[in-house]
């Protein structure tokens, strides 16, 4: 066993000796690429989970104050506002449905898995979905897995205009260390498994798909980075770091505002020293009245008692003068609030998240049009997300149908290749606004009213539409039977 297989990572490299030679180089490249982005992914995950440490500049914040819980959850907010608006509904074929594909999608919980994959893609730049034949009665006939960038790695093939291969963690031991990988190749699925003695085994299952059974879910891809970019850019990280320091400064400023610093000039130090009955005896001295005995130390508790006391009695000094009591002016809390609002405005501009959703209510919208205008950049961004990720979901649907039918990807018919991923309107208009728009459309095209497309345009859920269509079919059947009965009762010939 090579030392390469024993590393401190939770995704150790499997024993290359058990892997067929034609796949060995891919495994090396995959794990090297995975290791190169592990630190970046951990940093991004820290921002999303609000576990990133405060970046102290070492100027105004004392070291003891860095333990204050100064948390800013804006990175998580930038993810959620997009995931909530990017709602996958299912698949359609030129306006029709495929009951078999719908059943497979429901068995796999594809709506929920898309939300997880979308969140992973927004966080790390890419995530993935794998499609394989189900095993056992607990799995559906076609099993779809959602994988984050921490659970999988892919290599881009420029010639194929897609991924050339990918690897995913599908099992871990009790310590959380990966013990089972699935390597996706264009011609096979390779399972790598480790036993308790750290011995690796390899199982190769060929297939005829001609492409890996893994589909990347990518956000903001370009030619230089086809596997996407994260929403949490360096600019966003810098804004969050500054906002965390400003939150910490607000906490410290609030403490000084609540208990402003005071001073007493000419006060007797005995006023704030340790009481005689609590003072420790001075070593080597048995006489408490010894003039050479050191003064009792100042006790912070006595200082706080004097600070919080209802009144403070001060005696004159040896010259008969009274001590002078004063207070330092407290800082203006409005300055801290203004700086934090500026951080929120910068973050809103960098991520298209409306300012009101960041907990900063300085902006008031004078009309619904002004509110819609504030949401327009975010809606446009989500429409672009739906377009790119919709193409990936359509690829997932084609692989699901090919695996379910036991045929190659290229053998799918034209109808299957034309599958369309359906998403909700990212603008999320109200039911009344949507109904008004589609009522006007129906007034121009009466044949559209009452169809499935009509109800989808109104924004009804697919389950509700199915119940409406089923109820209509039953009503039509009952009406037809009643008409036949009437014809027979009148002695006429039955209809049809």
C-alpha positions in Angstrom: 0.0 0.0 0.0 1.5 3.4 -1.0 1.7 6.3 1.4 -0.5 8.1 -1.0 -3.5 6.3 0.3 -2.9 7.4 3.9 -3.5 11.0 4.3 -5.2 13.1 7.0 -8.1 14.0 4.7 -11.6 12.7 5.1 -11.4 11.6 1.4 -8.3 9.4 1.3 -7.0 8.4 -2.1 -7.8 4.7 -2.8 -5.2 2.1 -3.5 -4.2 2.7 -7.1 -3.1 -0.9 -7.5 -6.6 -2.3 -7.5 -7.9 0.2 -10.2 -7.7 -0.8 -13.9 -4.9 0.9 -15.7 -7.2 2.8 -18.1 -8.9 4.6 -15.1 -5.9 5.0 -12.9 -4.8 8.4 -14.4 -8.3 9.8 -14.0 -8.4 8.8 -10.3 -5.0 10.6 -9.7 -6.2 13.7 -11.5 -9.6 13.8 -9.7 -8.1 13.5 -6.2 -5.4 16.1 -7.0 -8.0 18.5 -8.2 -10.2 17.7 -5.2 -7.3 18.4 -2.8 -6.5 21.7 -4.5 -10.0 23.2 -3.8 -10.6 21.7 -0.4 -9.3 24.7 1.5 -11.3 27.1 -0.7 -14.5 25.1 -0.2 -13.9 25.0 3.6 -13.6 28.8 3.7 -16.7 29.3 1.6 -18.6 26.8 3.8 -17.5 28.8 6.9 -19.0 32.0 5.5 -22.3 30.3 4.7 -22.5 28.5 8.1 -21.5 31.7 9.9 -18.4 30.1 11.4 -15.8 32.4 9.9 -13.6 34.1 12.4 -13.5 37.9 12.8 -10.7 39.4 10.7 -9.0 41.8 13.2 -6.9 44.7 11.8 -5.0 45.0 15.1 -5.8 48.7 15.4 -8.9 49.5 17.5 -10.2 46.1 18.8 -8.3 44.7 21.9 -7.4 41.0 21.6 -9.7 40.1 24.5 -12.7 41.3 22.6 -12.3 39.0 19.6 -14.2 36.3 21.5 -17.4 38.4 21.2 -19.9 36.6 19.1 -20.0 39.0 16.1 -22.0 37.1 13.5 -23.2 38.3 10.1 -25.3 35.8 8.2 -25.4 37.7 4.9 -23.7 34.9 2.9 -26.4 32.5 3.9 -29.0 35.1 2.9 -27.4 35.4 -0.5 -27.9 31.7 -1.0 -31.5 31.4 0.4 -33.0 34.3 -1.6 -32.0 32.6 -4.8 -32.9 29.1 -3.9 -36.3 30.2 -2.7 -37.0 31.8 -6.1 -35.5 29.1 -8.2 -38.2 26.5 -7.7 -38.1 23.4 -9.9 -41.6 22.0 -10.7 -40.9 19.0 -12.9 -40.6 17.9 -16.5 -42.9 18.4 -19.5 -42.8 17.3 -23.1 -44.1 19.9 -25.5 -46.7 20.8 -22.9 -47.5 17.2 -22.0 -46.4 15.1 -19.1 -44.8 11.7 -18.9 -46.3 9.7 -16.1 -43.4 7.4 -15.8 -40.8 10.2 -15.5 -43.0 12.0 -13.1 -43.3 8.9 -10.9 -39.5 8.5 -10.9 -39.0 12.2 -10.1 -41.4 11.9 -7.1 -39.8 8.6 -5.9 -36.4 10.4 -5.9 -37.7 13.6 -4.3 -36.2 15.5 -7.2 -37.7 18.9 -6.2 -36.0 18.8 -2.9 -32.8 17.4 -4.3 -32.7 20.2 -6.9 -32.9 22.8 -4.1 -30.0 21.2 -2.3 -28.0 21.0 -5.6 -28.8 24.6 -6.4 -27.6 25.7 -3.0 -24.4 23.8 -3.4 -23.8 25.3 -6.8 -24.4 28.8 -5.5 -22.0 28.2 -2.6 -19.1 26.4 -4.3 -19.8 27.2 -8.0 -20.9 23.6 -8.8 -22.6 20.6 -7.5 -23.7 17.4 -9.2 -26.4 14.8 -9.6 -25.6 11.2 -10.4 -28.1 8.8 -12.1 -27.8 5.0 -11.5 -30.1 2.0 -11.5 -31.6 1.4 -8.1 -30.7 -1.6 -6.0 -33.2 -3.4 -3.8 -36.8 -2.6 -2.9 -36.0 0.5 -0.9 -34.6 2.4 -3.9 -36.6 3.5 -6.9 -35.8 1.8 -10.3 -33.6 4.8 -11.1 -31.7 6.3 -8.3 -30.7 10.1 -8.4 -28.2 11.4 -5.9 -27.5 15.1 -5.1 -23.8 15.8 -4.4 -22.1 18.9 -3.1 -18.6 19.9 -4.0 -17.5 18.4 -0.7 -18.9 15.0 -1.8 -17.7 14.9 -5.4 -15.2 16.1 -7.9 -15.4 16.3 -11.7 -13.0 17.0 -14.6 -14.1 19.0 -17.6 -13.6 17.7 -21.1 -13.3 20.5 -23.5 -13.7 18.3 -26.6 -16.9 16.6 -25.2 -18.2 20.0 -23.9 -19.0 18.3 -20.6 -17.4 16.4 -17.8 -15.0 13.6 -18.8 -15.2 11.8 -15.5 -16.2 12.3 -11.9 -15.9 10.7 -8.5 -18.4 10.8 -5.6 -18.3 9.7 -1.9 -21.2 7.3 -1.3 -20.2 5.8 2.0 -18.1 6.7 5.2 -16.9 4.8 8.2 -17.7 5.7 11.8 -15.0 8.4 11.9 -16.5 10.1 8.9 -13.7 9.0 6.6 -14.7 8.0 3.1 -14.9 4.2 2.7 -16.7 3.9 -0.6 -16.4 5.9 -3.8 -18.2 5.7 -7.2 -16.1 6.6 -10.2 -18.2 7.7 -13.2 -16.6 7.1 -16.6 -18.1 7.4 -20.0 -18.2 3.6 -20.4 -18.4 2.3 -16.9 -19.3 2.8 -13.2 -16.4 1.9 -11.0 -17.0 1.2 -7.3 -14.1 1.5 -4.9 -14.6 0.2 -1.4 -12.4 0.0 1.7 -12.8 -2.6 4.4 -11.9 -2.3 8.1 -8.3 -3.4 7.4 -7.8 -0.5 5.0 -7.8 -2.9 2.0 -9.4 -1.6 -1.2 -11.5 -3.5 -3.7 -12.7 -2.5 -7.1 -15.9 -3.4 -9.0 -16.3 -2.3 -12.7 -19.8 -2.2 -14.2 -19.7 -1.3 -17.9 -22.6 0.6 -19.5 -23.5 1.9 -23.0 -24.3 5.5 -22.2 -21.2 6.9 -23.8 -21.0 9.6 -21.1 -20.6 9.6 -17.3 -23.8 9.1 -15.3 -23.1 12.3 -13.5 -24.4 15.8 -14.4 -22.8 19.0 -13.2 -25.1 21.6 -11.7 -23.2 24.8 -12.4 -23.6 28.5 -11.5 -22.2 31.3 -13.6 -19.9 29.2 -15.8 -17.6 30.7 -18.4 -14.9 29.5 -20.8 -12.2 29.8 -18.3 -14.1 28.2 -15.5 -16.8 25.9 -17.0 -17.6 24.4 -13.6 -18.8 27.8 -12.4 -18.2 30.5 -9.8 -19.5 30.9 -6.3 -21.9 33.7 -5.3 -19.5 34.4 -2.4 -16.9 36.3 -4.3 -13.8 37.9 -2.7 -15.7 41.2 -2.7 -18.6 39.6 -0.7 -16.1 38.1 1.7 -14.4 41.4 2.3 -17.8 43.1 2.9 -18.8 40.4 5.4 -15.4 40.7 7.2 -15.9 44.4 7.6 -19.5 44.1 8.7 -18.4 41.6 11.4 -15.8 44.1 12.7 -18.5 46.8 12.7 -20.9 44.6 14.7 -18.1 44.1 17.2 -17.5 47.8 17.4 -21.2 48.4 17.9 -21.2 45.9 20.8 -18.2 47.6 22.4 -19.7 51.0 21.8 -23.0 49.9 23.4 -21.1 48.8 26.5 -19.4 52.2 26.9 -22.7 54.0 26.1 -24.4 52.0 28.9 -21.6 52.5 31.4 -19.6 55.6 30.3 -16.1 56.0 31.6 -15.9 58.3 34.7 -13.0 59.8 36.5 -12.3 61.1 40.1 -9.4 63.5 40.6 -7.9 63.6 44.1 -9.8 60.6 45.6 -8.3 58.5 48.3 -7.1 55.1 46.9 -8.5 53.5 50.1 -11.9 54.1 48.6 -11.4 51.4 46.0 -9.0 49.1 47.8 -9.6 45.7 49.3 -11.6 45.8 52.6 -9.4 45.2 55.6 -11.2 42.0 56.6 -10.6 40.6 53.1 -7.0 41.7 52.6 -4.3 39.1 52.9 -1.6 39.4 55.5 1.6 40.8 54.2 4.3 38.1 54.4 6.8 38.6 57.2 4.8 41.3 58.9 2.8 40.7 62.1 1.9 44.3 62.8 -1.1 45.6 60.9 -0.2 49.1 62.0 3.2 49.0 60.5 3.8 52.2 58.5 6.1 50.4 56.1 3.3 47.9 55.1 2.4 48.1 51.4 -0.9 49.7 50.5 -3.8 47.4 50.0 -4.4 46.6 46.3 -7.2 48.2 44.3 -10.2 45.9 44.0 -12.3 46.0 40.8 -15.3 44.9 42.7 -15.0 48.0 44.9 -14.6 50.2 41.9 -17.8 48.7 40.4 -19.7 49.2 43.7 -18.7 52.8 43.7 -19.7 53.2 40.1 -23.1 51.6 40.4 -23.9 53.1 43.9 -26.9 55.3 44.3 -24.6 58.0 45.9 -20.9 58.3 46.4 -19.5 60.0 49.6 -16.1 61.5 49.1 -14.0 62.9 51.9 -11.7 65.9 51.7 -8.0 65.4 51.2 -5.2 66.5 53.6 -5.4 70.0 52.2 -9.2 70.2 52.7 -10.1 70.0 49.0 -12.9 67.9 47.6 -12.1 65.4 44.8 -13.4 66.3 41.3 -15.8 63.8 39.7 -16.3 63.8 35.9 -17.4 61.6 33.0 -16.0 61.1 29.6 -18.5 61.7 26.8 -19.9 58.5 25.2 -19.5 57.9 21.5 -22.5 58.5 19.3 -24.2 55.2 18.5 -25.6 56.6 15.3 -22.2 56.6 13.7 -21.9 52.8 14.2 -25.4 52.3 12.7 -24.6 54.4 9.7 -21.4 52.4 9.0 -23.3 49.1 9.3 -26.0 50.4 6.9 -23.2 51.3 4.5 -21.9 47.7 4.7 -25.4 46.4 3.9 -25.7 48.7 0.9 -22.4 47.5 -0.4 -23.5 43.9 0.1 -26.8 44.5 -1.6 -25.1 46.0 -4.6 -22.6 43.0 -4.8 -25.3 40.3 -4.5 -28.6 41.9 -5.7 -30.2 41.0 -2.4 -32.7 43.8 -1.5 -31.6 45.9 1.4 -34.7 45.2 3.4 -33.9 41.5 3.5 -30.6 42.1 5.2 -32.2 43.4 8.4 -31.6 47.1 7.5 -34.8 49.0 7.2 -33.5 52.4 6.3 -35.1 52.2 2.9 -38.9 52.7 2.6 -40.6 51.8 -0.7 -43.2 54.4 -1.7 -45.1 52.0 -4.0 -45.3 48.5 -5.2 -43.5 49.5 -8.4 -40.6 50.7 -6.3 -40.5 47.4 -4.5 -40.6 45.5 -7.7 -37.8 47.7 -9.1 -35.7 46.8 -6.0 -36.3 43.1 -6.7 -35.7 43.3 -10.5 -31.9 42.6 -10.4 -32.4 39.5 -8.2 -35.2 38.2 -10.4 -33.1 38.6 -13.6 -30.3 36.8 -11.8 -32.6 33.9 -10.9 -33.9 33.7 -14.4 -30.4 33.2 -15.6 -29.8 30.5 -12.9 -33.0 28.7 -14.0 -31.9 28.8 -17.6 -28.4 27.2 -17.0 -29.5 24.8 -14.3 -32.6 23.9 -16.3 -30.4 22.5 -19.0 -28.6 20.4 -16.4 -31.9 19.1 -15.1 -33.0 18.2 -18.6 -29.8 16.2 -19.0 -30.7 14.4 -15.7 -34.1 13.6 -17.1 -32.6 12.1 -20.3 -30.3 9.9 -18.3 -33.1 8.8 -16.0 -35.2 7.7 -19.0 -32.2 6.0 -20.7 -31.3 4.1 -17.5 -34.9 3.2 -16.9 -35.4 1.8 -20.4 -32.0 0.1 -20.5 -30.9 1.8 -23.6 -28.0 4.1 -24.5 -28.3 7.9 -24.4 -28.1 8.2 -28.2 -31.0 5.7 -28.6 -33.5 8.1 -27.0 -36.3 9.2 -29.3 -36.9 12.7 -30.3 -39.7 13.2 -27.8 -37.5 12.2 -24.9 -34.7 14.4 -26.1 -37.1 17.3 -26.1 -37.8 17.1 -22.4 -38.2 20.6 -20.7 -37.5 21.4 -17.1 -40.2 23.6 -15.7 -39.7 26.3 -13.0 -41.9 28.6 -11.1 -41.9 32.3 -12.0 -39.0 33.8 -10.0 -40.8 37.1 -9.7 -43.3 35.2 -7.4 -46.3 37.4 -8.3 -49.5 37.2 -6.2 -52.3 34.9 -7.3 -54.5 37.9 -8.0 -51.9 39.5 -10.3 -51.3 36.3 -12.1 -55.0 35.5 -12.5 -55.6 39.0 -13.9 -52.8 38.6 -16.5 -54.0 35.1 -17.7 -57.6 36.2 -17.7 -56.6 38.9 -20.3 -54.8 36.2 -22.3 -57.8 33.9 -22.1 -60.0 36.7 -23.4 -57.9 36.7 -26.6 -57.7 32.9 -26.9 -60.8 31.1 -25.5 -59.4 27.7 -26.4 -56.7 28.1 -23.8 -59.1 28.5 -20.9 -59.5 25.3 -18.8 -56.4 23.6 -20.2 -53.4 22.4 -18.1 -51.3 25.2 -19.5 -53.9 27.7 -18.4 -53.8 26.4 -14.8 -50.0 26.3 -14.8 -50.0 29.9 -15.9 -52.3 30.8 -13.0 -49.6 29.5 -10.7 -51.5 26.5 -9.3 -49.5 23.5 -8.0 -49.2 20.5 -10.2 -51.1 18.3 -7.7 -54.0 20.8 -7.7 -54.0 20.8 -11.5 -54.1 17.0 -11.6 -57.1 17.0 -9.2 -58.9 19.6 -11.3 -58.3 17.6 -14.5 -59.4 14.3 -12.9 -62.5 15.9 -11.5 -63.3 17.4 -14.9 -62.9 14.0 -16.6 -65.2 12.4 -14.0 -67.8 15.1 -14.5 -67.6 14.7 -18.3 -68.0 10.9 -18.0 -71.0 11.3 -15.6 -72.6 13.9 -17.9 -72.2 11.6 -20.9 -73.8 8.7 -19.0 -76.7 10.9 -18.0 -77.3 12.0 -21.5 -77.3 8.4 -22.7 -79.8 7.5 -20.1 -82.0 10.4 -21.1 -81.9 9.3 -24.7 -82.8 5.7 -23.8 -85.7 6.9 -21.6 -87.1 8.9 -24.5 -86.8 5.8 -26.7 -84.1 7.3 -28.9 -80.9 5.6 -30.0 -78.0 6.0 -27.6 -75.3 8.5 -28.5 -72.2 7.2 -30.3 
